[in-house]
């Protein structure tokens, strides 16, 4: 499990908006904390495509990095993880765990599609172009970029997600701008990962196709001196540094000063209009949406394997793991379906598997430099292969019936164009007022019937 997850750790860090190596250096602590608190023998947590794109969108990642730099952005993300962790624990204490299981399916379906489109927009620039900034520059200088600028400044100021949608539109309609080598590498990796199930031996665990694709791409990069974007240098912690327990056990992870983070990083002022209420509400919505992934994974294990679970306990586990994430500079974490399935398939029988995996990630860091020449195009392929099928053909969204369909569509497009948090809120609100709309429509039809019927006699 530890080996097959490495490409994902790097890829999702890139999705958050900072250097890929940070995904490796910060993954161990949150998973260790999760393993201590969770009650599931198989469930794994970590930064996922959903948490990555939500954090980047909520915090305005690209604009923040452009103005303050990557190091300050890492501190900002860390603080956000702390707030999400605190919000998760508070919500668990007030009984949100049971309520989360009652979120309308139409809202969940639309929200998932909107987030997957956001994930695609984050991964595509490094896939089709040698450097991700190329697509962003081309789009902003085109007529599409001009239209997006007008929408964001004059119509919908909160439409932060529309920039990513515009990048997809430009890339698809201008294939002549693609980098030939990067695009070929990207498309080959996507096709292999998506078709690998029918090509590889059945005894190989899920995730092996990802490991193979990135390994081959890395060898290509070394052999032919690939000139596109790569993971780059992976710093390691010097001997004798890191976290020490009673002076006896040394754990090679860097723990930030949480008090300094909370007092020195002006997250409310820079990202939430100076309102701590808005910050905590947004963090709470993030926590609730995050927990839906855990509900889905745990419910599946309960239905298929009879593994019982406690919603409050798993929500607290989410909170504790996010507090640990904030303490080591990681983006928010949630339940990971792919890693959880690998854990089940490999025969894990207790949550000790999580703890061992976390320790492997921590203590194997000195050897992770092997990933330095890995092309970002291959890592983008890992992400795109997980979402492209549902983005292109959203079967579950199109299968919604009656008034569920408009609820799903509103949620999907609001999520894609604005932000995951705002999209989920709009979809949920639209679902709440839907009965009132139906009653109003029935009343109108009833009144029309009463006024028109006498004329027919």
Secondary structure, DSSP 8 states (H G I E B T S, - for coil): -HHHHHHHHHHHHHHHTS-THHHHHTHHHHHHHHHHH---SS-EEE--HHHHHHHHHHHTHHHHHHHH-HHHHHHHHHHHHHHHHHHHHHHHHTTHHHHHTTS-HHHHHHHHHHHHHHHHHHHHHHHHSSSHHHHHHHHHTSHHHHHHHHIIIII-TT-TTHHHHHHHHHHHH-GGGS-HHHHHHHHHHHHHHHHHHHHS-TTS-TTHHHHHHHHHHHHHHHHHT--S-B--------TT-SEEETTTEEE------HHHHHHH--HHHHHSTT-HHHHHHHHHHHHHHHHHHHHHHHHHHHHHH-----HHHHHHHHHHHHHHHHHHT----EEEHHHHHHHHHTT--STHHHHHHHHHHHHTGGGGGGGTT-BHHHHHHHHHHHHHHHHHS-HHHHT--THHHHHHHHHHHHHHHT-HHHHHHHHHHHHHHHHHHHHHHHHHHHHHHHHHHGGG-
